[in-house]
């Protein structure tokens, strides 16, 4: 096997992340696939690049010699591509899934006056694929965290990895009900109560269609609850679900960014979280532009959260769970 730029990026990412599992998260790859690719790379260079342990990875003697050279190769390639893209004068195309407020594009355009920013709403998988093939510069997509695996297994190549990502925010999954519903008097409901509410409170539900990404989240949160006889409709978007909640006096699960006026959110304890992440192809966007994109989206999200007073209060009370928002959160008041 001949070494390619993507192989250099794999090695550099694993070294920077400190473990194969963290590297897989950074590259948007299944961990077994990344492990298999690293083995192929190590066979190509004639030896192990890392020593694996429970605490992560450390470079071997061979790795200590090669990793800095591979890192320099990746850096130079990124600089070349960023300069080429900047000189092309084309628009910066950003994909979004579910959450695409018109004013988000305006905020990004103001932060990047040298670019023409265009946004497009796609399903998460389609957005990631468009970034991978270069049709989009980056994409803002939801991701359902997978349970942690071990650092082994797998043979498949998984294709071109080269997708970087930055976590914007980890959103809780809450209960959406119509304004004035009796459950709005509750400060929160337990995740173990949701299954009971179907029968005890006569609660009807609207849930996601079989092929929608949020289906996995609903299954984890509701378990065997919301029996098929109490599900009135299956939807293909949060917006459609919220329209049913508002108009048909039913309940649904949603992230706060899926809320709309006329719908009340009730916090769910011990709930799942959905990661809102920015994806990009490693050599398609300059580091300066990436920093601006990430910082602007985080700032915009905080502004959006302020429009939901109950959620904004929740964020401030649980600020340790929102460290990724960093400086965009107000400092706690010290008595």
N, C-alpha and C positions, 0 to 999 in steps of 0.2 A: 504493500500500500504506500502511495506517495502522500507525503504530508501536504495538507492544504490549509488555507487561512482559517477555516472553521475548526480544524484540529488544534491550531494554535490557540484559538479563542477558548476551546474547551479546557485546555491545560491551564491557561491563565485564570479562567473563571474559577476552577476548582481550587487553585492555589490561593486566590484572593478570598474566596468564600470560606475556606478552611476545612471543608468536608465535601464528600461527593453528594450527600443529600442536599446541602445548601447550594452547591453548584447546580444541581438539577433544578432547584427552584429558580435560580437566577436565569438559567437558559430556557426554562419552560419545557423541560424534557422529563419523561418518566425516569426515575432513578436507575432502574435496571438497564435501560438503554444507554444512559450516560456511562455507567460502569463498563458495559460491553465496549463502547467506543474508546474509553480510556485504555482498556486492555489492548485494543488494536493499535492505538497510537504508541503504546509502550513497546509492543512487538516491532513496530516500524523503526523506532529509535534505538532498539537493542537493549532495553532494560527498563526497570521500574523507575517511574518519575516521582512517586510518592510512597511513603510508608503509611499504611492504614492503621488506625487504632480506634478505640471507642471514643476518644476525644476529638477525632478528626483525621486530617492528613498533614504530613510534613514532608518537604522535598528530600529525596535521596541525594547522594552525592552527584549523580547524573542530573537529577532534577534541579539542583542548585545551580548547575552550569547552564542548563537549557531554558529554564523558565524565564529568566530575565531577557534572553534573546527573543523568545516567543512573545513576551509582553511588548517588547520594542517593535516587533513585526506588526502586532495587532494595533498598537498606537499609531504607527506610520500609515497603515492601511486606512484606519478611521479618519486620519487627517486628510489623506488624499481624497477619499470619498466625500467628506464634508465640504472640502474646498470645491470639488467638482459640482456638487449639488448646489452650493451657494452661487456659483458662477452661472448656473443654468437659468436662474431667474424664475423657475417654476414655482407653483404654489406648494405650500406645506399642507399635505392632506392628512387629516386626523380622523380615524375611525372611532365611533362610539357605539356602545351597546346598551340599550335600555335608557340610560341617563344622558340625554343630549339637550340641555337647556339652551335656547338660542343665545342667551347672554353669556354662556360659557365661551362660545366662539368669539364674541365681542371682547371678552376679557383676554383671551389668547392673542387676538389680533392687536390689542393695545400693548400687550407685553412683548410682541414680536413685530414691531412696525416695519422691519425690513422684509418681511414675508407676507404673502397673501395666504391667509389661513382659510382652508376649506374643511368642513366636517361632513361626515357621512355616517348614518346609523346602519349597523349591521349586526347580525347574530355574533356572539363572541367567537365562535369557531371560524366564521367567515372573515371577521376582522383580523384575527391572528394570521390566517392564511394570506390575506391581502398584504399584511405587513411583511410576511415571509417572502412573497414574490415581488415586493417593491411597489405595489399599487398604492400603498399607504406608507407615509413616513413613520407613523406611530398609531397606536390604538389604545383607547381607554375602555377596559373590559372588566366584567366581574369574573372572579375565580373562586371556586369552592375548594378550600384547602383539603388535601387528602391526608389520611392518617400517616404518620411517619413510618418509613420502612427501614430495613437494614441496608447496609452499603453493598449488598451483593446481588447476584442473580441477573438473568436476562441475557439474551444474545442479539436481539434485533438492533439494527442501526437506527431507527427513528428519524432518519433524514437529516436535513440541514437544520442545526439547532439555532445558531446565531441570533436568538431573540433575547435581548436584555429586558429587564423589567424593573420597575420601581413601585413599591407599595404606596398608594395614595392614602388609603384609609381602610380599616377593618370595620365594616358596618354590622351591627347586630340585626338579627331577624326578629321582627316584632309582629304583633297581631294588629290587623287593620279592621276596624268596624265602623259603621256609620256614626256620624255625630249624634249624641244623645243616647246611644246604646247603653244599657245598664253596665256593661263592662268598662265603660270609660270612667266610672267612679272608682275603679280599682287603680292603685298605684302600679301594680304589676300582676301578671299571672304566671304561675309556674309552668314550665314546659311539660311537667307531668299532668297538669290540669287540662291541657288542650284536648286530649282525647276524650276526657269526661264531658267537656262542654257540649260536644255534639249531642249527647243524649240528655244530660242533666238540664241544660239550658235551651235545648231544642235548636242549637246553632247549625245553620246551613253554611256550606262552604263553596267557594270557587277556588279551583286549583289549576296548576299549570298543565299544559298538554304533555303528552308522553315524551316528545323530543325537545322540550324546552329545558334550558340549563338549570332553571330554578327547581325543577322536579326533584332533583337529588336532595336539595336543601329541605323541601317539604317532607320528603320521606324520612329524613333524619329527625326533623323536629316533631312531626306528627306521629311517626311510627305507624301503629295500626289504627290511629284515630281518624276521624272524618270519614266514616264508612261510606262506601260508594253510593248508598241510598240517600246520603245527606250532601253529596256534591252535586250542585245544580249545573255547573258549567266548567269546562276546561278552557284555558286561555293561552295566548301565545306572547303576552307581554304584561309587565306590571301595570301599565296604563289601562289595558283592557280589564285587568283584575280589579283595579280601583274603581273603574266605572261600574262594575257589577256591585261592588261593596256599597257604593254611594246610591245606586239606583234600585237595588234589589234586597237591601237589608240582610246581606250575607257577610261572612267573614273571610279573610284571606291572610296569608302570611306575606310580608314584604320587608325590604330594607327601607330605612328612612328616605333614601333617595328615590324610592318608588312611590312615595306618598303624593297625594294631590289634595287641593282644597275640598272640603266637604267630607273628608275621611279622618277619623281619629286613630292615633297609634297608641297601643297599649304595650308597654315593655314586657318582654318575656324573660324570666330568669333562667339561667343555665341554658341559653339558646345557642344556636349555631351563629357563626359569623361568616360574612362574605367579604373577600378581599377585592377592593377596587384597585386595579393595577394599570400602569401605563406600560405598554409593550413597544419595543422598537427593534428594528434590525440593526445589529451592531455597527455597521459602517454607513448607515443611511442618514444619520442626524448628528450634527456636531455636539460635543459635550456641553458647550455653552447653551445651545438651543434646548438640549435635554434638561439641563438644570432649570432653565426658564419655564419649560413646559410643566415639569414636576412641581415647582414652587407655585406657579400660577394656578394649577388645578387644585393644589392643597388649600391655597388661600381662598379660591372660589368655593370650595366645599365648605370651609368654615363659614363663609358668608351665607351659603345656602342653609347650613344648619341653624344659623341665627334666626332664619325665617320660620323655624319650627321650635318655638320656645321650650316645649317640654324636652325635645331632643337636645337642644343646646344646653339646657340645665343638666341633662343626663351626662353629656360629654364632659362638662366641667366637674361633675361629681365623680366621674370615673376616668379622669384625665390620664391615669397610668395606663389605661387600655388604648389610648390614642396618641402614643408618643410619636408616631410618624408625622402627626400634624405639627409637632414641634413649636416653633416660634409663632405660629399662627393662632395658638390658643392663648387666652389672657392668663397672666400670671396669677396664681392663687393669692388671695388676700391673707396676709399674716396679721393675726390679732395682736 
